[in-house]
Amino acid sequence: MSQLDDFENLARYNQWANSRLYAACDQLDSDDYTQNRDAFFGSVHGTLNHLLLVDYLWLERLIAGRSRYTKLDEELFADFDSLQKAREAHDARLIGFIAGMHEDELTNELTYLDTKDQPHTTP
């Protein structure tokens, strides 16, 4: 098994885990879903939004070296259904992105700008 195969498996696992997470969150009533839990991003909704935003951010960095997102607490979607649809679409996009990669790309360095436009390079 190649390293690229490992990344494809991880992306599919991520999709599976997200589907289970969203299925569990779908069982919450509206108050429980939006209640401030004193977590980093407040509510379950805020946390799910943050997780999707960061996934968007990193994929944009991989593709273009920068992301349009500058705030890690930006609300992408105001309701659960829209957030869930976007999560499903992004997970499929990530799987497609990895499927389109070549093994030799995994040895490249990634140079990107962070949310404050500061440059970074990482293997």
N, C-alpha and C positions, 0 to 999 in steps of 0.2 A: 504494500500500500504506500502511495506517495504522500508527501506532505500536503499536496493540494487535495488529495482524497480526504485527508484528515480535516482540512478546512471545510470541505463540502459536507462532511459528516457533522461537524460542529454547527454549521449553518442550519442543517436540517434538524439537529437536536434543539437549537435555539427556537426554530419555528414550532416544534412540538411542545417545548416548555412554555412558550408564549401562549399557545392555544389552550394549554391546561390552566395557566394563570388567568387568562381572560375568562375561561369557563367558570372558574371559582369566583372571580370578581363579579360576574354576571348574576351570581346568586345573592349578592348584597343588595339590600334596599337602598334607595337613593340617599337617605340620611347617612347610613353607614359608609357608603361609597364616597361621599363628599365631606364627611366630618373631619375636622382638623385633628390629626393624631399626634401632633408635636413631632412629626418626622421632618426630615430635611426639606421635603417638598409638600408638607402639610398633610394632605389627604391621600387616600388610595388613588384617586383621580390624578392628583398632582404628581404622584410618584410614577404612575403609568405614562403620563405625559412626558415627564423627564426622561424616562427610559427610552421612549420612542425618539425624542428630540436628540438624545446623545447618539442613538443609532443612525439617525439622519446625518448628524454632524460628522461622524466618523466615515460614513460612506462617501459623503461629499468631499472630505479630505482625501480619501483614497482616490477618488476620481479626478478632482480638480485642485487639490492642495490647499483648499480653504473651504469654509462653510459660511453660509449666510447667517447662521445663528450666532448671536453674541450673548444671549442670556440663557442660562441653563434652567431657569424656572419659567420660561415662556410657555404659555398655554397654547398648544397646537390645535386642540379640538375641545369644545366646551361640553360635549356629551360623550357618553360611553360608546354608543353605537358607531359614531364617526371615528373615534379613537381606535376601536377594534378593527374596523375596515382598513384604516390606514396602517395598523400594525400588521395585518395579514398581507397587505400589498407590499409593505416594506420587507417583510420576511421573504416573500417570493422574489423580490428584486435583489436582495442580498444573495440568495441562492443562485440566481441567474448571473450576478456579477462574478461570483466565485467560479461558476461553471465556465465563464468566458475567459478566465485567467490561464496563463501558462505557468508551468512549474518554475521556470527561471525567474519569473517576476517576484517570487517569494524571497529572493535574495537581495532585492533592491532596497535601498533606503527610502523611507517616506519623509519628504519634506513638506511641511504644512504650516499654516498660520493658525494660531490659537484664537480664542474668542476676543482677545485684546490686540490682534494683529501682530503678535510676536512670533518670529519664525522658530521652528523646531525641526530637528531631524532625528529619526529613530529607525532602527533596523526593521 
